[in-house]
Amino acid sequence: MYDDDFRDNSYASAESFNAFMTKVFGWLFLGLLLTAAASLFFIGMLADETSIAYALFGSMGFFIAMIIAELVLVFALSATIHKIGAGLSKLMYAVYAVVNGITLSYIILMYASAVVTQAFLMAGVFFGVMCLYGYFTKSDMTSLGRILSIGLVCLIVAMLINMFIGSGAVDFIVCLVGLAIFVGLTAVDVQKIKTQYFAQAAATGEEMAKKTAIMGALKLYLDFINMFIFILRLLGRRD
């Protein structure tokens, strides 16, 4: 697989490609670790009613500010990845993971720890299986990616509408469809990361390869986190 790419580009050797994918998943796991650490630290501070975290947690303004900060970081990183250095892109990714960990605290506290653990493990299994499929499949999933992207836009619209309707049935369907979309996007994104490596990173050198690895990790990070949230919501409904 990808033998022609290895022959056509001296930089894209099997060794360099494997090293690149190792960096992608390494940054992914680091991001998840930072998110978990930030979330647990923030939740732990809530036990102290005199802590800053306790005061901030009761503020809707702080929660909205965290959401805005997440969006700004993601869009800024995506828009400037070709202009900024690899070091800054890594820093922005790490800051995003920490901010997202604080935001997730609001969601995690709504569920029992056993449910959170179960959701995380289930997300890990789904994510791992789809990563393997996306990595080894020889099928072109470009068309599927377009369909899932359209489905994601429709899903966001449905979620916004249901915020005003408040329908439990619609929420259940949204969770199921959302889970299916991000399960599929995981495989699509893994294949896309490989394609981008040979099309861009391998052709432009090590610096671009480092930044492409960060963007790849961010895509997979978002796939996993969203998968985890939808599973958590489904399990929470059951309990």
C-alpha positions as CSV (number, residue, x, y, z in Angstrom):
1,M,0.0,0.0,0.0
2,Y,1.3,3.4,-1.0
3,D,4.3,1.7,-2.7
4,D,4.1,4.2,-5.6
5,D,4.3,7.1,-3.2
6,F,7.4,5.7,-1.6
7,R,9.1,5.3,-5.0
8,D,8.1,8.7,-6.3
9,N,9.3,10.7,-3.3
10,S,12.6,10.0,-1.5
11,Y,11.5,11.8,1.6
12,A,8.4,9.6,1.9
13,S,10.2,6.4,2.8
14,A,8.4,3.8,4.8
15,E,10.5,4.8,7.8
16,S,9.6,8.5,7.6
17,F,6.0,7.7,7.0
18,N,5.8,5.4,10.1
19,A,7.6,8.1,12.1
20,F,5.0,10.6,10.9
21,M,2.1,8.4,11.9
22,T,3.7,7.8,15.3
23,K,3.9,11.5,15.8
24,V,0.2,11.9,14.9
25,F,-1.0,9.4,17.4
26,G,1.6,10.5,20.0
27,W,0.2,14.1,19.8
28,L,-3.3,12.6,19.9
29,F,-2.7,10.7,23.1
30,L,-0.9,13.7,24.6
31,G,-3.9,15.9,23.9
32,L,-6.3,13.4,25.5
33,L,-4.0,13.2,28.5
34,L,-3.9,17.0,28.9
35,T,-7.7,17.1,28.6
36,A,-8.1,14.4,31.2
37,A,-5.6,16.0,33.6
38,A,-7.2,19.5,33.2
39,S,-10.7,18.1,33.7
40,L,-9.7,16.1,36.8
41,F,-7.8,19.0,38.3
42,F,-10.7,21.4,37.7
43,I,-13.2,18.9,39.2
44,G,-10.9,18.3,42.1
45,M,-10.7,22.0,42.9
46,L,-14.5,22.2,43.0
47,A,-14.4,20.3,46.3
48,D,-13.0,23.5,47.9
49,E,-15.7,26.1,48.0
50,T,-13.1,28.9,48.5
51,S,-11.2,28.0,45.3
52,I,-11.3,30.0,42.1
53,A,-12.5,27.0,40.2
54,Y,-15.6,26.8,42.5
55,A,-16.4,30.4,41.9
56,L,-15.9,30.2,38.1
57,F,-17.9,27.0,37.8
58,G,-21.1,28.8,38.8
59,S,-20.6,31.4,36.2
60,M,-22.3,30.8,32.8
61,G,-20.0,33.6,31.4
62,F,-16.9,31.5,32.2
63,F,-18.4,28.5,30.4
64,I,-19.3,30.5,27.4
65,A,-15.8,32.1,27.4
66,M,-14.2,28.6,27.4
67,I,-16.4,27.6,24.4
68,I,-15.4,30.7,22.5
69,A,-11.7,30.1,23.4
70,E,-12.0,26.6,22.0
71,L,-13.5,27.8,18.7
72,V,-11.0,30.6,18.3
73,L,-8.0,28.2,18.9
74,V,-9.3,25.6,16.4
75,F,-10.1,28.0,13.7
76,A,-6.9,30.0,14.3
77,L,-4.7,26.8,14.1
78,S,-6.5,25.6,11.0
79,A,-6.2,29.0,9.2
80,T,-2.6,29.7,10.1
81,I,-1.0,26.3,10.1
82,H,0.9,27.0,6.8
83,K,2.2,30.3,8.2
84,I,3.2,29.6,11.8
85,G,6.1,27.5,13.1
86,A,5.7,23.9,14.3
87,G,6.5,25.0,17.9
88,L,3.6,27.5,18.0
89,S,1.2,25.0,16.4
90,K,2.1,22.5,19.1
91,L,1.5,25.1,21.8
92,M,-1.9,26.0,20.4
93,Y,-2.9,22.4,20.3
94,A,-1.8,21.8,23.9
95,V,-3.7,24.9,25.1
96,Y,-6.8,23.8,23.2
97,A,-6.6,20.4,24.9
98,V,-6.4,22.0,28.3
99,V,-9.3,24.4,27.7
100,N,-11.4,21.6,26.4
101,G,-10.7,19.6,29.5
102,I,-12.1,22.4,31.6
103,T,-15.2,22.6,29.4
104,L,-15.7,18.9,29.6
105,S,-15.8,19.1,33.4
106,Y,-19.3,20.7,33.1
107,I,-20.5,17.7,31.1
108,I,-18.7,15.0,33.1
109,L,-20.1,16.2,36.4
110,M,-23.6,15.4,35.1
111,Y,-22.9,11.7,35.1
112,A,-21.8,9.0,37.5
113,S,-18.1,8.1,37.3
114,A,-19.0,4.5,36.3
115,V,-20.9,5.9,33.3
116,V,-18.1,8.2,32.3
117,T,-15.6,5.3,32.5
118,Q,-17.8,3.1,30.4
119,A,-18.3,5.8,27.8
120,F,-14.6,6.4,27.6
121,L,-13.8,2.7,27.1
122,M,-16.5,2.2,24.5
123,A,-15.2,5.3,22.6
124,G,-11.7,3.9,22.8
125,V,-12.9,0.6,21.2
126,F,-14.8,2.3,18.4
127,F,-12.0,4.7,17.8
128,G,-9.3,2.0,17.7
129,V,-11.3,-0.2,15.3
130,M,-12.0,2.7,12.9
131,C,-8.5,3.9,13.0
132,L,-7.3,0.5,11.9
133,Y,-9.9,0.3,9.2
134,G,-9.0,3.8,7.9
135,Y,-5.3,2.9,8.0
136,F,-5.4,-0.4,6.1
137,T,-8.4,-0.1,3.8
138,K,-7.6,0.3,0.1
139,S,-11.1,1.8,-0.6
140,D,-11.2,5.5,-1.4
141,M,-13.4,7.1,1.3
142,T,-13.4,10.6,-0.2
143,S,-17.1,10.4,-1.2
144,L,-18.0,9.1,2.3
145,G,-16.1,12.0,3.9
146,R,-18.2,14.5,1.9
147,I,-21.5,12.7,2.9
148,L,-20.5,12.7,6.6
149,S,-19.4,16.3,6.4
150,I,-22.9,17.3,5.1
151,G,-24.4,15.1,7.7
152,L,-22.4,16.9,10.4
153,V,-23.7,20.3,9.3
154,C,-27.3,18.9,9.4
155,L,-26.6,17.4,12.8
156,I,-25.5,20.8,14.2
157,V,-28.6,22.5,12.8
158,A,-30.8,19.8,14.4
159,M,-29.0,20.3,17.7
160,L,-29.6,24.0,17.6
161,I,-33.3,23.6,16.7
162,N,-33.7,21.1,19.5
163,M,-32.3,23.5,22.0
164,F,-35.5,25.4,21.6
165,I,-37.8,22.4,21.1
166,G,-36.4,20.3,24.0
167,S,-37.6,17.0,22.5
168,G,-36.2,13.9,24.2
169,A,-36.8,11.8,21.1
170,V,-35.0,14.2,18.8
171,D,-32.1,14.3,21.3
172,F,-31.9,10.5,21.2
173,I,-31.8,10.4,17.4
174,V,-29.2,13.2,17.4
175,C,-26.9,11.2,19.7
176,L,-27.2,8.1,17.6
177,V,-26.6,9.9,14.3
178,G,-23.8,12.0,15.9
179,L,-22.1,8.8,17.1
180,A,-22.4,7.2,13.6
181,I,-21.0,10.3,11.9
182,F,-17.9,10.5,14.1
183,V,-17.3,6.8,13.9
184,G,-17.2,7.1,10.2
185,L,-15.2,10.3,10.2
186,T,-12.5,8.6,12.3
187,A,-11.7,6.2,9.4
188,V,-12.0,8.9,6.8
189,D,-9.7,11.2,8.7
190,V,-7.0,8.6,9.2
191,Q,-7.0,7.9,5.5
192,K,-7.0,11.7,4.8
193,I,-4.0,12.2,7.1
194,K,-2.1,9.6,5.1
195,T,-3.1,11.2,1.8
196,Q,-2.1,14.6,3.0
197,Y,1.3,13.4,4.1
198,F,2.2,12.2,0.7
199,A,0.6,15.1,-1.1
200,Q,2.0,17.9,1.2
201,A,4.2,17.0,4.1
202,A,6.5,14.6,2.3
203,A,6.9,17.0,-0.6
204,T,7.7,20.1,1.5
205,G,10.0,18.7,4.2
206,E,10.2,18.0,7.9
207,E,8.8,21.3,9.2
208,M,5.6,20.8,7.2
209,A,5.4,17.2,8.3
210,K,5.5,18.3,11.9
211,K,2.6,20.7,11.4
212,T,0.6,18.2,9.4
213,A,1.1,15.7,12.3
214,I,-0.4,18.3,14.7
215,M,-3.4,19.0,12.4
216,G,-3.9,15.2,12.0
217,A,-3.8,14.7,15.7
218,L,-6.4,17.6,16.2
219,K,-8.8,16.0,13.7
220,L,-8.6,12.6,15.5
221,Y,-8.8,14.3,18.9
222,L,-12.1,16.0,17.9
223,D,-13.4,12.7,16.5
224,F,-12.7,10.9,19.8
225,I,-14.0,13.6,22.0
226,N,-17.3,13.9,20.1
227,M,-17.7,10.1,20.0
228,F,-17.1,10.0,23.8
229,I,-19.7,12.8,24.4
230,F,-22.4,11.2,22.3
231,I,-21.8,7.8,24.0
232,L,-21.9,9.4,27.4
233,R,-25.2,11.1,26.5
234,L,-26.7,7.8,25.3
235,L,-25.6,5.9,28.4
236,G,-26.8,8.7,30.6
237,R,-30.2,8.5,29.0
238,R,-30.3,4.7,29.8
239,D,-29.5,5.4,33.5
